[in-house]
Amino acid sequence: MTNSAIAQNLINGEWLGAADTQRMNPARPGKLAVVSPSSSAETLDQAISAAVDAQVGWAEMPMPARGAILITAGNLLFERKRAIAEDLVREEGKTIAEALGEVGRAIDVLRFFGSLGWAPTGEVLPSGTPDTTIYTRREPLGVVGLITPWNFPIAIPAWKTAPALISGNSVVLKPAELTPMSATHLARALADAGLPAGVLNIVHGKGRIVGDALARDNRVAGLSFTGSTAVGLGLHQILSERRARVQLELGGKNGVLVLDDADPRKAAKVVAAGGFGLTGQACTATSRVYYTPGIRQAFLDALAEEAGNFAPGDGLEHDTKMGVVVSDNQFAQNQAAVNGAIGRGATRLVGRHDENGLRFSPTVLTDIAHDDAAVREEIFGPVVAALEVADYEAGLAAINDSRYGLTAGICTDSLATSTDFARRAQAGVIKVNRPTSGLDLNVPFGGVKDSSTNTFREQGRTALDFFTWGKTVYTGI
């Protein structure tokens, strides 16, 4: 193991903490991927203190200068892209192509928010009083906490950290326990780009220790979390009780409606890409698909064929089309969800899950009840439930019949129908003839219902709203 596979805490500009927790490569059992610290609440306290001390000076730095550091960090990630992507594959399990794409997203995010260092942040407004000028300005929250998941271990830390920093906040980041190295690469790039000590601090460790303490500390003015709905709602209660700002991006059970007028092969490619790409380990993944009777057989045949193109394997092997499942626990969860559905009467159209290691083949379940747990609850694996609906209205109702509302899609050749779907589907992101997964960094992202707090959106310029508060200034002459 090389030094690049050792993740440490970053506190006040120093790399600290004994790396005592091992993370194995999920595709290569017994092969060590990375070691990291399992930190205490006392370590987190030191990180928050460093962030408090550094925040005012960082906020006073001109915004273009802050942006220049982000852009430089993005350029450093670009120079290190291949090595970072390989580390990402070793600790998370996705394919090298997916990992390179994710590192590329982190690079673009840093460059995008860095460029906003030159963008206006307020506006001048008319006054009804003579000789008076009114303008608005945005102020940083102060110290913000970020808790990020394992499935996009460098992209999500980047798209939370970058808007926080450009806005003048200092940051305490707790990465996922399974993927400590990817966030470490992000922090190294920012430190090497000249980010002042204490402005970004990273503390590795268990969520119930580090994450809980981060949410409860009164010095943390806001917390942005991406992860499970159950954990997120618990954090929301903690932060709401002390009137701190909170942003949650949670689970999804994303549905696609395939109508008779769609091309069955194109629709199958859309569903397969959304359901099996990234091993189905994305909150935006397609996990249920509804089809109308006239397209049933052609679509299911095409979907079964497409599933065969996603054979799981070691992500570092260039012919691998789908990576492995991230952990034994996740594999068992996928297996239990499929076996449970079959035990209740579902048919497995395609898919095997008795492979050695963590290779879980794409699985399509048919003849399944609309209220089955495999249709209602998030699985977070390459499992798609396929169900027939009578017509468009029944399909739209089925899409909306979920406690989640992150993404929703439709496959159709009708502009009128797709426009109606975009208006009436209850989800934060709508995809027409496109996979439910896959997002552009310059547009708002977020869900409704149990998929989000549905308050502040991530990505794009709207991401700045969470990390700042507004001030109105009246100036008389």
C-alpha positions as CSV (number, residue, x, y, z in Angstrom):
1,M,0.0,0.0,0.0
2,T,1.3,3.4,-1.0
3,N,1.1,6.6,1.1
4,S,-1.7,7.8,-1.2
5,A,-3.9,5.1,0.4
6,I,-3.6,6.6,3.9
7,A,-6.4,9.0,4.9
8,Q,-5.9,11.3,7.8
9,N,-7.8,14.1,9.5
10,L,-7.1,17.6,8.4
11,I,-7.3,20.0,11.3
12,N,-6.0,23.6,11.2
13,G,-3.8,22.8,8.2
14,E,-2.2,19.7,9.7
15,W,-2.7,16.1,8.7
16,L,-3.4,14.3,12.0
17,G,-4.7,11.1,13.4
18,A,-3.5,7.5,13.5
19,A,-4.9,5.5,10.6
20,D,-6.4,2.6,12.5
21,T,-9.5,1.6,10.4
22,Q,-9.0,-0.6,7.4
23,R,-11.2,-0.5,4.2
24,M,-10.9,-3.5,1.9
25,N,-11.3,-3.3,-1.9
26,P,-14.8,-4.6,-2.4
27,A,-13.9,-6.2,-5.8
28,R,-10.8,-7.9,-4.4
29,P,-11.5,-9.6,-1.1
30,G,-8.7,-9.4,1.4
31,K,-6.9,-6.6,-0.5
32,L,-6.4,-3.4,1.5
33,A,-7.7,-0.3,-0.2
34,V,-7.2,2.5,2.4
35,V,-6.7,3.1,6.2
36,S,-8.2,6.0,8.0
37,P,-8.7,7.3,11.6
38,S,-11.7,6.5,13.7
39,S,-12.0,9.9,15.4
40,S,-13.6,10.9,18.7
41,A,-15.9,13.8,19.5
42,E,-12.8,15.5,21.1
43,T,-11.1,15.5,17.7
44,L,-14.2,17.0,16.1
45,D,-14.1,19.8,18.7
46,Q,-10.6,20.7,17.7
47,A,-11.7,20.9,14.0
48,I,-14.6,23.1,14.8
49,S,-12.4,25.4,16.9
50,A,-10.0,25.7,14.0
51,A,-12.8,26.5,11.6
52,V,-14.1,29.2,14.0
53,D,-10.7,30.8,14.2
54,A,-10.2,30.8,10.4
55,Q,-13.6,31.9,9.2
56,V,-13.5,35.6,9.7
57,G,-10.2,36.0,7.9
58,W,-11.4,33.8,5.0
59,A,-14.6,35.8,4.6
60,E,-12.6,39.0,4.5
61,M,-10.5,37.7,1.6
62,P,-11.8,39.2,-1.6
63,M,-14.2,36.9,-3.3
64,P,-12.2,36.7,-6.5
65,A,-9.2,35.6,-4.5
66,R,-11.3,32.8,-2.9
67,G,-12.4,31.8,-6.3
68,A,-8.9,31.6,-7.6
69,I,-8.0,29.0,-4.9
70,L,-11.0,26.9,-6.0
71,I,-10.0,27.1,-9.6
72,T,-6.4,26.2,-8.8
73,A,-7.6,23.2,-6.8
74,G,-9.7,22.1,-9.7
75,N,-6.6,22.3,-11.9
76,L,-4.6,20.2,-9.4
77,L,-7.3,17.5,-9.4
78,F,-7.1,17.5,-13.2
79,E,-3.4,16.8,-13.0
80,R,-4.0,14.0,-10.5
81,K,-7.2,12.7,-12.1
82,R,-6.1,9.1,-13.0
83,A,-4.5,8.3,-9.7
84,I,-7.5,9.7,-7.8
85,A,-9.9,7.7,-9.9
86,E,-8.0,4.5,-9.3
87,D,-8.1,5.1,-5.5
88,L,-11.9,5.8,-5.9
89,V,-12.4,2.4,-7.6
90,R,-10.4,0.6,-5.0
91,E,-12.4,1.9,-2.1
92,E,-15.9,2.3,-3.6
93,G,-16.1,-0.4,-6.4
94,K,-17.4,1.5,-9.4
95,T,-15.9,1.2,-12.9
96,I,-12.8,3.2,-13.8
97,A,-14.9,5.0,-16.5
98,E,-17.4,6.0,-13.9
99,A,-14.7,7.1,-11.4
100,L,-12.9,9.2,-14.1
101,G,-16.3,10.8,-14.8
102,E,-16.8,11.5,-11.1
103,V,-13.4,13.1,-10.6
104,G,-14.1,15.2,-13.7
105,R,-17.3,16.4,-12.1
106,A,-15.4,17.4,-9.0
107,I,-13.0,19.4,-11.2
108,D,-15.8,21.1,-13.0
109,V,-17.6,21.9,-9.7
110,L,-14.5,23.6,-8.3
111,R,-13.9,25.6,-11.5
112,F,-17.6,26.6,-11.7
113,F,-17.9,27.9,-8.2
114,G,-14.4,29.4,-8.5
115,S,-15.6,31.4,-11.4
116,L,-18.5,32.8,-9.3
117,G,-15.8,34.7,-7.4
118,W,-16.3,37.4,-10.1
119,A,-20.1,37.2,-10.2
120,P,-22.5,39.7,-8.5
121,T,-23.9,38.5,-5.2
122,G,-26.6,41.1,-4.6
123,E,-28.7,43.7,-6.4
124,V,-29.6,47.4,-6.3
125,L,-33.3,48.1,-5.8
126,P,-35.4,51.2,-6.2
127,S,-36.5,53.2,-3.1
128,G,-39.7,55.1,-2.5
129,T,-37.7,57.6,-0.4
130,P,-35.8,60.4,-2.2
131,D,-31.9,60.3,-2.1
132,T,-31.9,56.7,-0.9
133,T,-30.2,53.7,-2.4
134,I,-31.2,50.2,-1.4
135,Y,-29.0,47.2,-2.1
136,T,-28.8,43.6,-0.9
137,R,-25.8,41.6,0.0
138,R,-25.2,38.0,1.0
139,E,-23.3,37.1,4.2
140,P,-21.7,33.7,5.0
141,L,-23.3,31.6,7.7
142,G,-20.0,31.1,9.5
143,V,-18.9,27.5,10.2
144,V,-20.8,24.8,8.3
145,G,-20.8,21.1,8.7
146,L,-21.0,18.7,5.7
147,I,-21.8,15.0,6.0
148,T,-21.3,13.1,2.7
149,P,-22.1,9.5,1.5
150,W,-20.0,6.8,0.0
151,N,-21.6,6.5,-3.4
152,F,-20.1,9.7,-4.9
153,P,-17.2,10.1,-2.6
154,I,-15.5,13.0,-4.3
155,A,-18.2,14.6,-6.3
156,I,-20.6,15.2,-3.4
157,P,-18.0,16.6,-1.1
158,A,-16.9,18.9,-3.9
159,W,-20.4,20.2,-4.7
160,K,-21.0,20.9,-1.0
161,T,-17.6,22.3,-0.1
162,A,-17.1,24.6,-3.1
163,P,-20.3,26.7,-2.6
164,A,-19.6,26.8,1.1
165,L,-16.1,28.1,0.6
166,I,-16.8,30.7,-2.2
167,S,-19.5,32.1,0.1
168,G,-16.9,32.8,2.8
169,N,-17.7,30.0,5.2
170,S,-15.2,27.7,6.9
171,V,-16.0,24.0,6.7
172,V,-15.9,20.8,8.8
173,L,-16.4,17.8,6.5
174,K,-17.2,14.2,7.7
175,P,-16.8,11.9,4.8
176,A,-18.4,8.4,4.6
177,E,-16.6,5.7,6.6
178,L,-16.4,3.4,3.5
179,T,-14.7,6.0,1.3
180,P,-12.3,8.2,3.2
181,M,-9.6,8.5,0.5
182,S,-11.6,10.3,-2.1
183,A,-12.5,13.2,0.2
184,T,-8.9,13.3,1.3
185,H,-7.8,13.9,-2.3
186,L,-10.2,16.8,-2.5
187,A,-8.8,18.3,0.7
188,R,-5.2,17.9,-0.5
189,A,-5.9,19.7,-3.7
190,L,-7.5,22.6,-1.9
191,A,-4.6,22.8,0.7
192,D,-2.0,22.6,-2.1
193,A,-3.9,25.4,-3.9
194,G,-3.3,27.8,-1.0
195,L,-6.5,27.4,1.1
196,P,-5.6,28.9,4.5
197,A,-5.2,26.6,7.5
198,G,-8.5,25.9,9.3
199,V,-10.8,26.9,6.5
200,L,-11.4,23.3,5.5
201,N,-11.2,20.6,8.1
202,I,-11.8,16.9,7.6
203,V,-12.7,14.5,10.4
204,H,-13.0,10.7,9.7
205,G,-15.0,8.4,11.9
206,K,-18.4,6.9,12.7
207,G,-21.5,8.9,12.0
208,R,-23.0,8.2,15.4
209,I,-20.0,9.8,17.0
210,V,-18.6,12.4,14.6
211,G,-21.8,13.2,12.7
212,D,-23.9,13.4,15.8
213,A,-21.4,15.8,17.5
214,L,-21.2,17.9,14.4
215,A,-25.0,18.4,14.4
216,R,-25.2,19.2,18.1
217,D,-22.3,21.8,18.3
218,N,-23.7,25.3,18.7
219,R,-20.8,26.8,16.8
220,V,-21.9,25.1,13.6
221,A,-24.4,27.4,11.9
222,G,-25.6,25.0,9.3
223,L,-25.3,21.4,8.2
224,S,-25.7,19.9,4.7
225,F,-26.3,16.1,4.7
226,T,-26.7,13.6,1.9
227,G,-27.6,10.0,3.0
228,S,-30.4,7.9,4.2
229,T,-33.8,9.3,5.0
230,A,-33.8,7.9,8.5
231,V,-30.5,9.4,9.5
232,G,-31.3,12.7,7.8
233,L,-34.6,13.1,9.6
234,G,-32.8,12.5,12.9
235,L,-30.2,15.2,12.1
236,H,-33.0,17.5,11.1
237,Q,-34.6,17.2,14.5
238,I,-31.3,18.0,16.3
239,L,-30.6,21.0,14.2
240,S,-34.1,22.4,14.2
241,E,-34.2,22.3,18.0
242,R,-31.3,24.7,18.1
243,R,-32.6,26.7,15.1
244,A,-29.6,26.0,12.9
245,R,-29.9,25.8,9.2
246,V,-30.2,22.3,7.7
247,Q,-30.1,20.9,4.2
248,L,-31.0,17.3,3.5
249,E,-30.8,15.3,0.3
250,L,-32.1,11.8,1.1
251,G,-33.4,8.7,-0.6
252,G,-35.3,8.0,-3.8
253,K,-37.5,5.4,-5.4
254,N,-37.4,6.7,-8.9
255,G,-39.9,5.6,-11.5
256,V,-40.0,5.7,-15.3
257,L,-43.1,5.4,-17.3
258,V,-42.8,3.8,-20.8
259,L,-45.7,4.4,-23.1
260,D,-46.8,2.5,-26.2
261,D,-45.6,5.3,-28.5
262,A,-42.0,5.0,-27.3
263,D,-39.2,3.1,-29.1
264,P,-38.9,0.0,-26.9
265,R,-35.1,-0.4,-27.5
266,K,-34.4,3.3,-26.7
267,A,-36.6,3.0,-23.6
268,A,-34.8,-0.1,-22.5
269,K,-31.5,1.7,-22.9
270,V,-32.8,4.6,-20.8
271,V,-34.1,2.3,-18.0
272,A,-30.9,0.1,-18.0
273,A,-28.6,3.1,-17.8
274,G,-30.6,4.6,-15.0
275,G,-31.1,1.3,-13.1
276,F,-27.8,-0.6,-13.6
277,G,-25.2,2.2,-14.2
278,L,-23.2,3.0,-11.1
279,T,-24.4,-0.5,-9.9
280,G,-27.7,1.1,-9.1
281,Q,-26.0,2.8,-6.1
282,A,-27.3,6.3,-6.7
283,C,-30.2,8.1,-5.1
284,T,-31.3,9.0,-8.6
285,A,-31.2,5.5,-9.9
286,T,-34.2,4.0,-11.7
287,S,-35.7,1.3,-9.4
288,R,-39.2,0.9,-10.8
289,V,-40.6,1.1,-14.4
290,Y,-44.2,1.1,-15.5
291,Y,-45.2,0.2,-19.1
292,T,-48.5,0.2,-21.0
293,P,-49.8,-3.0,-22.5
294,G,-49.0,-2.4,-26.1
295,I,-45.2,-2.2,-25.5
296,R,-44.9,-4.8,-22.8
297,Q,-43.3,-7.7,-24.6
298,A,-41.0,-5.7,-26.9
299,F,-39.8,-3.5,-24.0
300,L,-39.2,-6.4,-21.5
301,D,-37.3,-8.3,-24.2
302,A,-35.2,-5.3,-24.9
303,L,-34.6,-4.6,-21.2
304,A,-33.5,-8.2,-20.6
305,E,-31.0,-7.8,-23.4
306,E,-29.7,-4.5,-22.1
307,A,-29.3,-6.0,-18.6
308,G,-26.9,-8.5,-20.1
309,N,-24.6,-5.7,-21.2
310,F,-23.9,-4.8,-17.5
311,A,-22.0,-7.8,-16.2
312,P,-20.4,-6.9,-12.8
313,G,-16.7,-7.1,-12.3
314,D,-13.6,-5.4,-11.0
315,G,-13.8,-1.7,-11.9
316,L,-10.1,-1.5,-12.6
317,E,-10.5,-3.9,-15.5
318,H,-11.3,-1.8,-18.6
319,D,-13.9,-4.2,-20.1
320,T,-16.0,-4.1,-16.9
321,K,-19.4,-2.5,-17.6
322,M,-20.7,-2.4,-14.0
323,G,-18.8,-2.3,-10.7
324,V,-19.3,-4.4,-7.6
325,V,-21.6,-3.7,-4.7
326,V,-19.9,-1.5,-2.1
327,S,-20.1,-3.8,0.9
328,D,-21.2,-7.1,2.4
329,N,-24.1,-5.3,4.1
330,Q,-25.3,-3.7,0.9
331,F,-25.0,-7.0,-1.0
332,A,-27.1,-8.7,1.7
333,Q,-29.7,-5.9,1.5
334,N,-30.0,-6.4,-2.2
335,Q,-30.2,-10.1,-1.9
336,A,-32.9,-9.9,0.8
337,A,-35.0,-7.5,-1.3
338,V,-35.0,-9.8,-4.3
339,N,-35.5,-13.0,-2.4
340,G,-38.3,-11.4,-0.5
341,A,-40.1,-10.2,-3.6
342,I,-39.8,-13.6,-5.2
343,G,-41.1,-15.2,-2.1
344,R,-44.2,-13.0,-2.4
345,G,-44.8,-14.1,-6.0
346,A,-42.6,-11.9,-8.2
347,T,-40.8,-13.4,-11.2
348,R,-37.1,-12.7,-11.8
349,L,-36.9,-11.9,-15.5
350,V,-33.1,-11.6,-15.4
351,G,-30.5,-11.5,-12.7
352,R,-28.3,-13.7,-10.4
353,H,-27.1,-12.8,-7.0
354,D,-25.3,-15.9,-5.9
355,E,-21.9,-14.8,-7.3
356,N,-18.7,-15.0,-5.4
357,G,-17.6,-11.7,-3.9
358,L,-19.8,-8.7,-4.3
359,R,-20.7,-9.1,-7.9
360,F,-24.5,-8.6,-8.1
361,S,-25.9,-9.0,-11.6
362,P,-28.6,-6.6,-12.9
363,T,-32.0,-7.9,-11.8
364,V,-35.5,-7.2,-13.3
365,L,-38.5,-8.3,-11.3
366,T,-41.9,-8.7,-13.0
367,D,-45.3,-10.0,-12.0
368,I,-44.9,-8.0,-8.8
369,A,-47.6,-6.3,-6.8
370,H,-47.7,-2.5,-6.9
371,D,-47.5,-2.3,-3.1
372,D,-44.7,-4.8,-2.7
373,A,-41.7,-3.7,-0.6
374,A,-39.4,-4.0,-3.6
375,V,-41.6,-1.4,-5.3
376,R,-42.1,0.9,-2.3
377,E,-38.7,0.9,-0.5
378,E,-35.3,2.0,-1.6
379,I,-32.9,-0.9,-2.3
380,F,-29.8,0.9,-3.5
381,G,-28.7,-1.8,-5.9
382,P,-29.1,-2.8,-9.6
383,V,-32.7,-4.0,-9.1
384,V,-35.6,-2.7,-11.2
385,A,-39.2,-3.7,-10.6
386,A,-41.2,-3.7,-13.9
387,L,-45.0,-3.3,-13.7
388,E,-47.8,-3.0,-16.2
389,V,-50.3,-0.1,-16.0
390,A,-53.5,0.4,-18.1
391,D,-52.6,3.8,-19.6
392,Y,-50.8,7.1,-19.1
393,E,-53.1,8.3,-16.3
394,A,-52.6,5.1,-14.4
395,G,-48.9,5.3,-14.9
396,L,-48.6,8.8,-13.7
397,A,-50.6,7.9,-10.6
398,A,-48.3,5.0,-10.0
399,I,-45.2,7.2,-10.4
400,N,-46.6,9.7,-7.8
401,D,-47.7,6.9,-5.4
402,S,-44.5,7.0,-3.4
403,R,-43.2,8.7,-0.3
404,Y,-40.2,9.7,-2.3
405,G,-40.0,12.4,-5.0
406,L,-36.4,12.8,-6.2
407,T,-36.4,12.0,-10.0
408,A,-39.0,10.7,-12.4
409,G,-38.9,9.9,-16.0
410,I,-41.1,9.2,-19.1
411,C,-40.3,7.6,-22.4
412,T,-42.7,8.8,-25.1
413,D,-42.7,10.4,-28.6
414,S,-45.5,12.8,-27.6
415,L,-44.4,16.4,-26.7
416,A,-47.9,17.1,-25.2
417,T,-47.7,14.0,-23.0
418,S,-44.2,14.7,-21.8
419,T,-45.1,18.3,-21.1
420,D,-48.1,17.2,-19.0
421,F,-45.9,14.7,-17.2
422,A,-43.3,17.3,-16.4
423,R,-46.1,19.5,-14.9
424,R,-47.8,16.8,-12.8
425,A,-45.1,14.3,-11.8
426,Q,-44.2,14.8,-8.1
427,A,-40.4,14.9,-8.2
428,G,-37.7,17.5,-8.1
429,V,-36.1,16.4,-11.3
430,I,-38.0,15.2,-14.4
431,K,-36.3,13.3,-17.3
432,V,-37.9,12.9,-20.7
433,N,-36.4,10.1,-22.8
434,R,-33.3,10.3,-20.5
435,P,-32.0,8.1,-17.6
436,T,-33.1,9.3,-14.2
437,S,-29.5,9.4,-13.1
438,G,-27.1,11.9,-14.4
439,L,-27.1,15.6,-13.5
440,D,-25.7,18.9,-14.8
441,L,-23.7,20.8,-12.2
442,N,-25.1,24.3,-13.2
443,V,-28.8,23.6,-12.5
444,P,-30.7,23.1,-9.2
445,F,-30.9,19.6,-7.8
446,G,-33.2,18.3,-5.0
447,G,-36.4,16.4,-4.3
448,V,-39.7,16.6,-2.6
449,K,-41.6,14.5,0.0
450,D,-39.2,12.2,1.9
451,S,-36.4,12.8,-0.6
452,S,-35.4,16.2,0.7
453,T,-36.1,19.0,3.1
454,N,-37.4,20.8,-0.1
455,T,-36.0,24.1,1.1
456,F,-32.5,24.8,-0.3
457,R,-31.4,23.2,-3.6
458,E,-27.9,21.9,-4.3
459,Q,-25.7,22.6,-7.4
460,G,-25.8,25.6,-9.7
461,R,-25.9,29.2,-8.4
462,T,-28.9,28.2,-6.2
463,A,-26.4,26.2,-4.0
464,L,-25.2,29.6,-2.6
465,D,-28.6,30.2,-1.0
466,F,-28.1,27.6,1.7
467,F,-24.6,28.8,2.7
468,T,-25.5,32.5,2.9
469,W,-28.1,34.8,4.5
470,G,-29.5,37.9,3.0
471,K,-29.1,41.5,4.2
472,T,-30.8,44.6,2.9
473,V,-29.0,48.0,3.2
474,Y,-30.5,51.5,3.0
475,T,-28.1,54.3,2.2
476,G,-29.1,58.0,2.4
477,I,-27.2,60.8,0.7
